[in-house]
Amino acid sequence: MCGIVGYVGPKNAVPVLLDGLTRLEYRGYDSAGVAVLNGHGLEHRKLAGRVQGLRDLLGRSPVRGSCGIGHTRWATHGAPNDCNAHPHLDCTGTLALVHNGIIENADLLRARLTQEGHRFATETDTETLAHLIEDSPGATLEERVIAALGHVEGTYGVAVIAETEPGKIVVARRGSPVLLGVGDGEFLVASDASAVLAHTRSVVYLNDGDVAVVTSEGYRVLDREAREQDRAVDDIEWDLEALALGGYPHFMLKEICEQAETVRSTLRGRLLFSEGTARLNGLNLTPAQCARIRRIVIVACGTSWHSGLVGRHVIEELAGIPVSVEYASEFRYRRLLRVPGTLTIAISQSGETADTLEALRVAKGAGSTVVGIVNVVGSTIARESDGGIYLHAGPEVGVASTKAFTSQLVALVLLGLYLGRQRGLAAEEGRRLVEQLAALPDLVARALELEGEVAQLAERYADATNALYLGRGVNFPVALEGALKLKEISYIHAEGYPAAEMKHGPIALIDANMPVVFLAPKDAVYAKVVSNMQEVRARGGRIIVVTSEGNGDLRHLVDHQLCVPAAAPLLSPLLTVIPLQLLAYHIAVRRGCDVDRPRNLAKSVTVE
């Protein structure tokens, strides 16, 4: 989850590293540091806190060098303090490394190395790797890194520099993303493409097990036996402007407001109006393969898991295939039964989520066909899947996912439509859904017009300590997502439940201080949800309802009513979630929270 950046070339590395770390800070912001080689030795600076603090430190105590590495940390082993900040050094102070991941056998390695005379300065698991490399045999830095990694259990994306070989960065990955940026006489290393985009659009994505040697003259990719490997050079699709705030106060608000366009981008070129189906060429599923699907398993985490729950309703309704939705972190450790005709769908915004990636690999090992639904082109899940659907939502910087969620929902509806048409869904029904999908961007734009109303509502509830979110059917997962958003960025305890389950426990919490958010668009269970509102009203609860236009006026029953445009029931989550995103955002702002960098969280969860 940490951010790694490296640079070697003709420029002073420090400004490049600081720029890269600023763009990577959403991956972790507990501490930051850099180390550079300047021809006279190795110098480093690091401290707890944000990248701006590191920038200030380097202003007071500058370093220069044409080869360097940097890191912004999400703490795992050891408190987020100056000492535990990366980079970490060996005993001689002539070798430095930065690391993203977890070394699972760090305690055993530390005990052995301590017995052999090594002096440890930090509480981190990462420092053991610096000492391992110091002790490892080899005529070159890359040979020593490869030898040291042979003793490591766990995951890593690592970048290493040493005084003995100035002008060289050695990087390696297993389970944590690393890419190389290929410039004109300069090369970069990073956890993701955002850190290199200001310098180059050409990147090389490393595979698990790769070790790369990077100098100002070029790069070589090796396997763990030091044999050279071919890796393709890919182009980054999006522009640097996509990483700018563009006049918004926070990336989260920018990304919420982009959703009309990102939904349009996910749909672009994929709707076949006359055939009443979707064009999903990257799915790599033939009609014969679709006919053989007997069940679908969706694996995901967090917000992506919520989109999977919506996808279950959509696919079962449109394609008649039984679907289960699994937490990837639990799925990977269960006994997996080999069931012929299983299709596994891995959903991840980054395409690097560690648990989802491992669940994908377990599913493939059990004989399942695997498709990925991801946003990041070239990500590990995209490369290891048999096929998939790219979201094309552009970079999502805010830690709390918004536009990726709605694009995932669109992708799942497209998939359900495609499978349904292959398995008996009537052409007329398909055409009707295609027309409804084509209208979605405009409906999303209209739902976003509620922002002013939601901002006023946030003033009323910014001091709440608990909240309950209730929905039924396809909107129950939206209740979960709304509660998660509020928890993530405002630190208010919130829970999502199926509305009918309220009577089986949560109703005991309801009082005059408890806001209860209902999702009640016009659908088959609308009357049931209204009955659940009556139950809350009878107990003095404060009710906020998100309903759809044309449903009638519920203000006699609720405290606050938010009306989104009417849509087909299966598409309603794309609209009902928008007021919940805005409510969480505005409440968090009212509470003075750091919306884009909520405490204890990071954007891309690449550790278990």
Buried (B, 14 or more C-beta within 10 A) or exposed (E): BBBBBBBBBEBBBBEBBBBBBBBBBBBBBBBBBBBBBBEEEBBBBBBBBBBBEBBEBBEEEEBBBBBBBBBBBBBBBBEBBEBBBBBBBBBEEBBBBBBBBBBBBBEEBBEBBEEEEBEBEBBBBBBBBBBBBBBBEBEBBBBBBBBBBEBBEBBBBBBBBBBEBBBBBBBBBBBBBBBBBBBEEBBBBBBBBBBBBBBBBBBBBBBBBBBBBBBBEEBBBBEBEBEEBEBEEBEBBBEEEBBEEEEBEBBBBBBBBBBBBBBBBBBEEBBBEEEBBBEBEBBEBEEEBBEBBEBBBBBBBBBBBBBBBBBBBBBBBBBEBEBEBBBBBEBBEEEBEEEEBBBBBBBBBBBBBBBBBBBBBBBBEBEBBBBBBBBBBBBBBBBBBBBBBBBBBBBBBBBBBBBBBBBBBBBBBBBBBBBBBBBEBEEEBBBEBBEBBEBBBEBBBBBBEBBEBBBEBBEBBBEBEBBBBBBBBBBBBBBBBBBBBBBBBBBBEBBBBBBBBBEEEBBEBBEEEBBBBBBBBBBEBBEBBBEBBEBBBEBEBBBBBBBBEEBEEBEEBBBBBBBBBBBBBBBBBBBBBBBBBBBBBBBBBBBEBEBBBBEEBBBBBBBB
